């Protein structure tokens, strides 16, 4: 007797796939935080220890690309 394996089990997990049990609220919070980050001026980013380049990179990530 052979077991069948689903296609999803064979595919490698990438960082663009959502984490298990991610809620809509989590996605909305990440989206809001990235919008706020994008609107910060250079002085505010400096106070937070974030370069404008790093802030722009983070702010342009899609909402489903969650930090680990």
Secondary structure as UniProt FT lines:
FT   HELIX           7..10
FT   TURN            15..16
FT   TURN            20..21
FT   HELIX           24..39
FT   HELIX           42..48
FT   HELIX           52..59
FT   TURN            63..64
//
